[in-house]
Structures are given as C-alpha cells and as structure tokens.
C-alpha cells in the first residue's frame, strides 16, 4: 500500500490547484472570445450569456487590442453599449494599438445617444489617439455630425486642438465641406486664421475647393 507523506499531499494539492486555475483561464478566454463575437454580431442575448459566464467586459482582443465597448460604440447599437456600460465597461479604456477611445468611434459615426451615454459615464471628451491625434470633436466635424458637434460644445470640448497635420475641427469641417458644422464652430469662436502644418488657412482651403457658401461664412467673421 503506497504511503502518502505530507510532501506528497502538498505536491498533489499544488497540481490540483494548477489544473483548476488552468481550466479557469481557458474558460475565461473562451468567454472573452464569445463576448467579442456576440458584440460583432449584435447578439444581445449572447452578450449577457458570456458576461454571466465570466467574460471580461474590458477584454482586449489580440489583433488591435479593441475592447467590446469600442466595437459596440463603432457599431452604434444603443442597447449593447448600455449593457456593457452597466456591466462595468470603462468608457476610457483605450485600444492597445493607436489608443483609440469608444467615444471617438461613437462621435465619428454620429451616434448621438451613445455619445451622450458615454459622456454621462465619464468619457474624456478631448481624448486624442496616438496616431492621428484626433479628438471626438474633430471626428464628428469631419464627418458632418452637427448634432454630436453641438453636444460636445455643450460639454466644453476644446475647440482649437490640432491633429497630426495641424488641422482643427473647423479646418476639417471646411475640408469636408460641411457648412452646417462650419457655422456652428465659427459661432463659438473657432480660430480660422491659424494654418495647418503646410501653411494653409481655412479660407484658403475653402477657396481651393471653390465652396462659395463656406467662403462667405468665413469672410462674414472677419
């Protein structure tokens, strides 16, 4: 009959513990992958299922390091964003690559209700990613989302921040020919004189585009 010494019992206990922890880790990874798939397919039922199975709500997928909330904010599904936030998703958890925020993706897509939801949860309205140095205001402006621009301005978002090419929210709105956004930004005093890194001003850009409406808007403020 084998003898079980204290040393053997201790070693056996350690092996059992490591086996248990290994199983937990595998289960956690599977739940994380399931949560990511559910968010990408807008499957709210499966999102709740994988969260209940222990998926990390702030999990970073391996390709770009995006979180479930980043994908949800880009997808624009309100209930999914709400569910993730209520489950503890951090609105300021950035992607590993480029340091993108959920609010940047929501603003870029023009998702007003999601943008408001993220603000109420403490999202940074002036965050700049590490690659383009764009703020949510810049992204909303260049894509012509006037309602999101107005929301950001109500939150006192910085108006004249510059991106990696020295372009402000106003310059980007001029470049994309979104006259309604140009009008809003000029009304709150956006600086139209400071040039980009190539020495071009907002008026010069509008003239280059031959956009008479925006040219007139810029000249009216002189």
Buried (B, 14 or more C-beta within 10 A) or exposed (E): EEEEEEEEEEEEEEEEEEEEEEEEEEEBEBBBBBBBEBBBEBBBEBBBBBBEBEBBBBBBBEEEBBBBBBBBBBBBBEEBBBBBBEBEBBBBBBBBBBBBBBBBBBBBBBBBEBBBBBBEBEBBBBBBBEEBBBBBBBBBBBBBBBEBBBBBBEBEBEBBBBBEEBBBBBBBBBBBBBBEBBBBBBEEEBBBEBBBEEEBBBBBBBBEBEBEEBBEBBEEEE
